[in-house]
Amino acid sequence: MARTPSNMLPLGTLAPKFSLVDTIANRTIALTEYKGAKGTVIMFICNHCPFVIHVNPMLVKLANTYQEKGIAFIAISSNDFEKYPQDAPDLMKQVGLKEKYPFPYLYDETQEVAKAYDAACTPDFYLFDSDLKLFYRGQLDDSRPQNGKPLTGKDLMEAIDALLHNRPLDTVQKPSLGCNIKWK
């Protein structure tokens, strides 16, 4: 299992715009139309990564909790499915349905969106405010496959709660850790 840390995009960075196909609903989702009233979590994930498989239940739980509070969740896979067929869009739809993703699962075929976000690993998390300015980037929590630490979502939850309650957030944030994005 490769362990690649996320790149730490500068806080305050404006979210790069995109328009990608949601593999679950088979429709195009544009960030500017789908963003949350109070904030937006953008996650780079994929089907086969053990780190993503490990956090899937918490991703669903957090989205179900915070979407009703004005935080949109968007998942994106940018992996090259020709080299990694288990990440193909039709299988993304299967995973999204099986896991009961309450958020769109978009495919970034050109990998331009991942490059624009300086995404490096799966999972990679970004929280933007209502103006699409970067508020948090980093890990979900300290849990990793086989490290024995409980899956809590603590770091991302604290960031979302700080955003929702207009509280400052520590600018020292821990990078996520996962499998590298499978570049073409």
Secondary structure, DSSP 4 states (H G I P E B T S, - for coil): ---EEPP-PPTTPBPPP-EEEETTTTEEEEHHHH--SSEEEEEE--SS-HHHHHHHHHHHHHHHHHGGGTEEEEEEE---TTT-GGG-HHHHHHHHHHHT-SS-EEE-TTSHHHHHTT--EESEEEEEETT-BEEEEE-S-S--TTS------HHHHHHHHHHHTT----S--PPPEEEEP---
